[in-house]
């Protein structure tokens, strides 16, 4: 299974298939007869986001630039769909991708791919506290903004917000553990957008889910190569 995922992720056709799937999801909303801004903005964010995550999974710093564009599109689409928990992290993503553009340059290998770090027990404990704290922050912000969510939507938004901001922090600071959190978060976002009837973001995050698994394998591979080169 690992070899199959790696083969698909490294295939040159893979990015085009991803964009095609999201485009088909956008066309399924009948944009010419039933136009909605949240779908158009979601589509823009989805295409940029797909390019972003594919490049980040490969450890390419250019993924941070596309991440900034994706954050704008996803934030706008989710706010219009009243998914506050899924929208607010995009503001944070935008800022952290700027930070990533600068800091990743200092930690690139000879073939211009990122050198990942392993998570320590101390960092893991901090990440758990970060998740708990972020969940409460989302509940507070949702109340301040006066957004009406049913209990199921509020619960998913809380976890999405908490996992998203934590995973993004771990990614920008080069910890390969970030991909485990992205896998969980992607499953939740898919569920939420099926529930709130946004097929574009649901399709986008289904692809993100696969890419998170691929990113995990690719970063672990880079870790092993780095250890062998030091020995």
C-alpha positions, -999 to 999 in steps of 0.1 A, spaced: 0 0 0 28 24 9 45 19 -25 12 25 -43 6 58 -25 41 70 -31 39 61 -67 6 80 -72 18 110 -52 50 112 -72 33 107 -106 34 139 -128 -3 133 -138 -15 133 -101 -18 172 -97 -38 174 -129 -62 147 -118 -67 165 -85 -76 198 -102 -99 179 -126 -118 163 -97 -123 197 -80 -134 213 -113 -160 186 -118 -173 193 -83 -175 230 -91 -194 223 -123 -218 201 -103 -230 232 -86 -243 245 -120 -224 278 -118 -239 292 -150 -275 288 -138 -272 288 -100 -242 310 -94 -230 315 -58 -199 334 -47 -191 309 -20 -187 282 -46 -165 303 -69 -143 314 -40 -142 278 -28 -131 267 -62 -103 292 -64 -91 283 -29 -94 246 -37 -72 247 -68 -45 268 -51 -48 246 -20 -43 214 -40 -11 229 -56 -1 240 -21 -4 207 -3 11 187 -31 42 209 -31 44 209 8 41 171 8 72 171 -14 89 195 9 89 224 -16 89 259 -2 69 273 -31 39 255 -15 38 282 11 30 309 -16 1 289 -30 -10 283 6 -15 320 10 -38 321 -20 -56 291 -9 -62 305 26 -79 335 11 -103 315 -11 -111 289 16 -117 316 42 -142 334 20 -160 303 9 -163 289 44 -175 322 60 -202 325 33 -212 289 43 -212 299 80 -185 273 88 -167 296 112 -144 269 126 -132 260 91 -129 296 81 -110 312 110 -79 290 107 -74 303 71 -64 337 85 -39 320 107 -27 298 77 -21 329 56 2 345 82 20 312 90 27 305 53 45 339 51 66 327 81 72 294 63 84 311 31 111 328 52 122 300 76 120 270 53 148 285 31 172 279 60 164 242 63 165 229 27 186 199 16 210 200 -14 181 190 -37 160 219 -24 135 198 -3 127 204 33 146 187 61 118 175 86 121 172 124 109 144 147 84 153 175 96 149 210 74 140 240 76 176 252 65 189 219 36 164 218 24 176 252 25 212 240 5 202 209 -22 185 230 -26 217 252 -27 237 220 -55 216 206 -76 220 238 -70 257 241 -78 263 204 -111 245 207 -122 268 235 -110 298 214 -132 287 185 -163 284 208 -156 319 221 -151 334 186 -183 317 173 -203 333 201 -187 367 196 -195 366 159 -230 355 165 -229 326 141 -257 301 145 -245 265 144 -264 234 153 -247 212 179 -232 188 153 -218 217 132 -204 235 162 -187 203 175 -170 196 141 -160 233 137 -143 232 171 -122 202 163 -115 214 128 -102 248 142 -82 232 169 -66 204 148 -60 228 119 -41 255 138 -20 229 156 -12 209 125 -3 241 106 21 252 134 38 217 134 41 218 96 57 253 95 81 243 123 89 212 102 76 184 124 65 154 103 38 146 130 17 174 115 4 149 88 -13 127 114 -34 157 125 -41 168 90 -55 133 83 -79 135 112 -89 171 103 -95 163 67 -120 136 76 -139 161 98 -139 188 71 -153 163 45 -181 154 69 -189 190 77 -191 201 40 -212 171 31 -235 182 59 -236 218 48 -238 209 11 -205 223 -3 -193 196 -27 -163 216 -38 -146 218 -4 -157 182 3 -140 170 -28 -109 192 -22 -105 177 13 -110 142 1 -79 148 -21 -62 165 9 -68 133 29 -49 112 4 -22 138 1 -18 139 39 -11 102 39 13 107 10 30 137 28 34 116 59 52 89 40 73 114 20 85 133 51 93 100 69 113 90 39 132 123 41 138 117 78 154 83 71 177 97 44 188 125 67 196 101 95 216 79 71 235 109 58 246 119 93 258 83 102 
